[in-house]
């Protein structure tokens, strides 16, 4: 017969088993989990140390590669644009130091950057700049039918002025600067006043912008390229990848030029101006234009090679 004492002993046995399970879980099982976690953390630390060491090695390798390219660059461009006057027209936001390095390479190639013109924000036009747009229309002697038409007229006036130098009674370059549409600065190594150097007619031009340009500004690459073609001024449209937006796709500034079959046959494009090899490519592309070759260089869509193929000078 099952009595109360048997029930009591059974209940005590159940609670003892539960207590034993709790003790075992808090000691043996938890210790196994802790050891497993420690092992995993150790593995993660080892992988992190390995990744840091690999990154450091890659960084040193990149530094050595960049140092080599910088040392080789003057030899690569030497004598390629002898006695050629070049203008650089850059959208504000392009790295000024890189523009200076490009101008220096042009000098080492035998040419001279006579004008560095920075295109300022008013080129975007729009309702906020109605007065400036009206003043620009009066300067150019054209009706302000639309912003795109006015922008095209201004680009043609600018590129024509760079090709011909100042007129006998007026200087479009100075007038555009007075209205706030651009700012001219001395080229690296230039001597004398800015206006004196800018008075020299140029034979070729680099049109520089950034990969993160807004759609309206991005269209400016085509506007400037078409204006250069209309002026008979050989041009390289060059793009800098935005350092503050590394995820921005390379090639957006030059994409519209490359997509236009007629323009692409006449205007060279470079989509890696932010790199040493891109600045070398820009100078070599300027040289190629004299041979009737307009290539597409860089690493973005539409590029055929990082640099032009070698040819005998």
C-alpha positions in Angstrom: 0.0 0.0 0.0 1.2 3.5 -0.9 1.1 5.7 2.1 1.8 9.3 2.9 5.5 8.6 3.8 6.0 7.1 0.3 4.5 10.3 -1.3 6.7 12.4 0.9 9.9 10.5 0.0 9.0 10.7 -3.7 8.5 14.5 -3.5 11.8 14.9 -1.7 13.5 12.8 -4.4 12.0 14.9 -7.2 13.2 18.2 -5.5 16.6 16.7 -4.9 16.9 15.8 -8.6 15.8 19.3 -9.5 18.4 20.8 -7.2 21.1 18.5 -8.5 20.2 19.6 -12.1 20.4 23.2 -11.2 23.8 22.7 -9.5 25.1 20.8 -12.5 23.7 23.4 -15.0 25.4 26.2 -13.1 28.7 24.5 -12.9 29.5 21.9 -15.4 27.3 23.1 -18.3 28.0 26.8 -17.7 31.7 26.1 -17.6 31.6 24.3 -21.0 29.7 27.3 -22.5 32.2 29.8 -21.0 35.1 27.8 -22.3 33.5 27.6 -25.8 32.9 31.4 -25.8 36.5 32.0 -24.7 37.7 29.8 -27.6 35.6 31.7 -30.0 36.8 35.1 -28.7 40.4 33.9 -29.0 39.7 32.9 -32.6 38.2 36.3 -33.4 41.2 38.1 -31.9 43.6 36.0 -33.9 41.7 36.7 -37.1 41.6 40.4 -36.3 45.3 40.5 -35.6 45.9 38.6 -38.9 43.6 41.1 -40.8 45.4 44.1 -39.3 48.8 42.6 -40.2 47.6 42.0 -43.8 46.1 45.5 -44.0 49.3 47.0 -42.8 51.3 45.0 -45.4 48.9 46.1 -48.2 49.1 49.7 -47.0 52.9 49.6 -47.1 52.7 48.1 -50.6 50.3 50.8 -51.8 52.6 53.5 -50.3 55.5 52.0 -52.2 53.5 51.8 -55.4 52.4 55.4 -55.1 55.9 56.6 -54.4 57.1 54.7 -57.5 54.4 56.1 -59.7 55.1 59.7 -58.5 58.8 59.2 -59.2 58.1 57.7 -62.7 55.4 60.2 -63.7 57.8 63.0 -64.9 59.6 60.5 -67.1 56.4 59.2 -68.6 55.2 62.6 -69.8 58.6 64.1 -70.6 58.5 66.1 -73.9 54.9 65.0 -74.8 53.4 68.5 -75.1 56.3 70.8 -76.1 55.6 74.5 -76.1 51.9 73.9 -75.7 49.7 76.4 -73.8 47.1 74.6 -71.7 44.1 75.8 -69.7 42.6 73.9 -66.8 38.9 74.5 -66.2 37.7 72.9 -63.0 34.4 72.7 -61.2 34.7 74.0 -57.7 35.2 71.1 -55.3 37.9 69.3 -57.3 41.0 69.0 -55.1 43.2 72.0 -55.7 46.4 70.1 -54.8 45.6 67.6 -57.6 45.0 70.4 -60.1 48.4 71.8 -59.0 50.0 68.4 -59.6 48.4 68.1 -63.0 49.7 71.6 -63.9 53.2 70.6 -62.7 53.1 67.5 -65.0 52.1 69.6 -67.9 55.1 71.7 -67.2 57.4 68.6 -67.0 55.9 67.5 -70.4 57.2 70.7 -71.9 53.9 72.7 -71.9 52.6 75.6 -69.8 49.4 75.9 -67.9 48.6 79.6 -68.5 45.1 79.6 -66.9 43.4 77.8 -64.0 39.7 78.8 -64.0 37.4 77.5 -61.2 33.7 77.3 -62.2 31.7 78.6 -59.2 28.2 77.7 -57.9 26.4 80.3 -60.0 26.8 78.0 -63.0 23.9 76.0 -61.6 21.7 79.1 -62.2 18.1 78.4 -61.1 15.5 80.7 -59.5 17.8 81.7 -56.7 20.2 83.3 -59.2 17.8 85.1 -61.5 19.7 88.4 -61.2 23.0 86.8 -62.0 21.4 84.9 -64.9 20.0 88.2 -66.3 23.4 89.9 -66.0 25.0 86.9 -67.7 22.5 87.1 -70.6 23.2 90.8 -71.0 27.0 90.1 -71.0 26.6 87.5 -73.7 24.0 89.4 -75.7 21.6 86.5 -75.7 18.0 86.2 -74.5 17.5 84.2 -71.3 15.1 81.6 -72.8 16.2 78.8 -70.4 19.0 78.0 -68.1 20.5 75.3 -70.3 20.6 77.6 -73.3 22.2 80.3 -71.2 24.7 77.9 -69.8 25.7 76.6 -73.2 26.2 80.2 -74.4 28.4 81.0 -71.4 30.5 77.8 -72.0 31.0 78.7 -75.7 32.1 82.2 -74.7 34.5 80.9 -72.1 36.1 78.3 -74.4 36.3 80.8 -77.2 38.0 83.3 -75.0 40.6 80.7 -73.8 41.3 79.8 -77.5 41.6 83.4 -78.7 42.7 85.4 -75.7 41.1 88.7 -74.6 39.3 90.9 -77.2 40.5 94.4 -78.0 37.8 96.1 -75.8 36.6 93.4 -73.5 37.7 90.2 -71.7 34.9 87.6 -71.2 37.1 85.8 -68.7 37.3 88.9 -66.5 33.6 89.6 -67.0 32.6 86.1 -65.9 34.8 86.5 -62.9 33.3 89.9 -62.1 29.8 88.3 -62.2 30.9 85.5 -59.8 30.7 82.6 -62.4 34.4 81.8 -62.2 37.7 82.6 -60.4 41.1 82.5 -62.1 44.1 81.6 -60.0 47.8 81.5 -60.8 49.1 78.2 -62.2 51.8 76.6 -60.1 55.2 78.1 -61.0 53.6 80.9 -63.0 55.3 84.3 -63.0 53.6 87.7 -63.1 50.0 88.7 -62.5 47.2 86.2 -63.1 45.6 88.3 -65.9 48.9 88.5 -67.7 49.2 84.7 -68.0 45.5 84.3 -68.8 45.9 86.7 -71.7 47.9 84.0 -73.6 45.7 82.0 -76.1 45.7 78.3 -75.2 46.0 75.4 -77.6 44.4 72.6 -75.4 42.2 72.4 -72.3 41.5 70.1 -69.4 37.9 70.2 -68.1 37.8 68.7 -64.6 34.9 67.6 -62.4 34.0 65.2 -59.6 32.3 61.8 -59.6 29.7 63.0 -57.0 28.5 66.0 -59.1 24.8 66.6 -58.9 22.9 65.7 -62.1 22.5 69.3 -63.2 26.2 70.0 -62.7 27.2 66.6 -64.2 25.6 67.7 -67.5 28.1 70.5 -67.5 30.7 68.1 -68.7 28.9 67.7 -72.0 28.2 71.4 -72.2 31.9 72.2 -71.8 33.0 69.4 -74.1 30.6 70.6 -76.8 31.8 74.2 -76.4 35.4 73.0 -76.7 34.6 71.2 -79.9 32.7 74.2 -81.3 35.8 76.4 -80.5 38.1 73.9 -82.2 40.0 73.5 -78.9 41.2 69.9 -78.2 40.0 68.9 -74.8 40.3 66.2 -72.1 37.4 65.8 -69.8 38.9 64.5 -66.5 37.1 63.2 -63.4 38.2 63.0 -59.8 36.7 60.4 -57.5 35.3 62.1 -54.5 37.5 61.3 -51.5 34.7 62.0 -49.0 32.4 59.6 -50.9 34.4 56.5 -51.8 31.2 54.6 -52.6 30.4 57.1 -55.4 30.7 55.2 -58.7 33.7 56.1 -60.8 33.0 57.6 -64.2 29.8 59.6 -63.5 31.3 63.0 -64.6 32.6 61.6 -67.9 29.8 59.2 -68.5 27.6 61.5 -70.7 30.6 62.4 -72.8 31.5 58.8 -73.4 27.9 57.9 -74.2 27.8 60.5 -77.0 29.5 58.7 -79.9 30.2 62.0 -81.8 31.8 63.7 -78.7 33.7 60.6 -77.7 35.5 60.6 -81.1 36.7 64.2 -80.5 37.1 64.6 -76.8 39.4 62.4 -74.6 38.2 61.3 -71.2 40.0 60.3 -68.0 38.1 59.0 -64.9 40.9 58.7 -62.4 42.3 62.2 -61.9 42.5 61.5 -58.2 45.3 58.9 -58.8 48.8 59.6 -60.0 48.3 57.4 -63.0 45.2 59.4 -63.9 47.1 62.7 -63.9 49.7 61.1 -66.1 46.9 59.8 -68.4 45.4 63.3 -68.6 48.8 64.7 -69.9 49.3 61.8 -72.3 45.7 62.2 -73.5 46.5 65.9 -74.2 49.5 64.8 -76.2 47.4 62.2 -78.1 44.9 64.8 -79.2 47.6 66.3 -81.5 47.7 63.0 -83.3 43.9 63.0 -83.7 43.4 60.3 -81.0 40.7 60.9 -78.4 40.9 57.9 -75.9 38.9 56.9 -72.9 41.1 56.1 -69.9 40.7 55.0 -66.3 38.9 52.3 -64.4 35.2 53.3 -64.8 32.6 52.2 -67.3 33.6 52.9 -70.9 37.4 53.2 -70.2 39.6 51.2 -72.5 42.8 51.3 -70.5 44.4 53.1 -67.6 46.8 54.9 -69.9 47.3 55.6 -73.6 49.4 53.0 -75.4 53.0 54.1 -75.8 54.0 55.8 -79.0 57.3 57.2 -80.2 57.6 60.9 -79.5 
